[in-house]
Amino acid sequence: ARAAADAVAAREAAMRRLRRVAEAHATAAQSWPEIRRELVDTLLHLRVLSLDVVDAIETWRHAGGRPGASWPDPQTGENYLLKMKDDTRWVAESPLGELLKFSSKSDPFFVVPSTADRVQTPTNQMTPTLQARRSLRSGPGAGAAEMRRAVLPLQSSLLRKIRAAELCIVKES
């Protein structure tokens, strides 16, 4: 039970950090590169902490013979896994959406921002050359908005763990 409580507390602290990053971006309290760096760091940390929460709650359930028991949110008492399903939806509508493409649907592990802007490997060897020519024709400043976009990496080693955690959350509802 202690591991689950600690995991939830760590994730809640990371959620507060994410809100502070959103506020800093909304008020232009930091430069774009600083905000981008802080956002990516916060999201990567929050992703791992969210996986830790699911793992800790599942371990707590199995160790105590509580297969369907819910872990209560310390603030509201609601099922914490169900809370996790939706407590990051606000990010899609926040100013942080200028930096990453967030899903307006449930995405507690931030898979969408990691895959939305993934560059596809060209099948035609001339494709990179043609794309470079096209961007030159677009003129200077055409990609300014894209240069502001952040990149949120997703390690392939986490994909199986994320999928299992997502299934666990879906089973809760």
Salt bridges, closest charged atoms under 4 A:
ASP6 OD1 - ARG2 NE 3.56
GLU12 OE2 - LYS83 NZ 2.74
GLU38 OE2 - ARG17 NE 2.98
ASP41 OD2 - ARG17 NH2 2.45
GLU58 OE2 - ARG61 NH1 2.80
GLU58 OE1 - HIS62 NE2 3.45
ASP73 OD2 - LYS83 NZ 3.81
ASP86 OD1 - ARG89 NE 2.87
ASP87 OD2 - ARG11 NH1 2.78
GLU98 OE1 - HIS25 NE2 3.09
GLU146 OE2 - ARG149 NE 3.84
GLU166 OE1 - ARG163 NH1 3.87
GLU172 OE2 - ARG61 NH2 2.51
